[in-house]
Amino acid sequence: MAQVEFVPDVAELWEVVLEGPLADPLSILMLALGGLLIGVAVAIFGGLSVGGVLSMVVRAAKEQSPRG
């Protein structure tokens, strides 16, 4: 059975978490590439979402405006 050790300090927790990925240069590259891909996806889909909401608001504003 695996032993569980509690980490009392947040700084020490980061050291333990980053110990594995930072040991190998290839894993650093994969982490950076994964972060880049996620960032691009968030930017694209976030932009599409904001564009959709703005389009809906503009259409609603045009329908509400008095015609004269």
N, C-alpha and C positions, 0 to 999 in steps of 0.2 A: 504494500500500500504506500502511496506517495505521502511524503511528509510535507506539511504546510507550515511555512514560516511567515509570521506577520511582520510587515515592514513598518516601523514606528515613525519614520520620517519621510516626507514627500520627496525630498531631494534624493534620498537613498532609493526610493521607489523608482524614480526616473533612471537612476544608474542601473538598477536591476532590469528594468524594461528595455533599455537601450543597449544592454550588454550584448545580447545576441545579434541583433541586426547590424550593429556597428563593427562587429568583429570581421565581417567579410566584405570586401569592396563591391562584389557583385550584388549583395543584398542591399547595400546603400544605393546603388544605381537603380535597382528594382523599386525600392521605396520612393525614390525621387520620381521615377517614371510613373508609378502608380498615383502619387500625389498630383503630378501634372495632368494625368488623364482625368482624375476626379475633378480637379479645378476647372479644366476645359468643359467637362460635362455640366458642372454646376453653372458655369457662366452661360453656356448655350441655352440650357433649359430654363435657367432663371430669366434670361433675356426674353425667351419665348413667352414665359408666364407673365412677365411685366408687360410685354407688348399686347398680349391678349386682354389683360385687365384694362390697360389704357384704351384699347380699341372699344371695349365694352362701355367704358365711362364716356368716351367721346360720342359714341352712338346714342347713349342715353341722354347726354346733354343736348345733342342736336334734336332729338325727339321732344324734349321738354321746352326748347326755346320757342318763344312766340313768333309766329310767322306774320310778317307784315309787309 
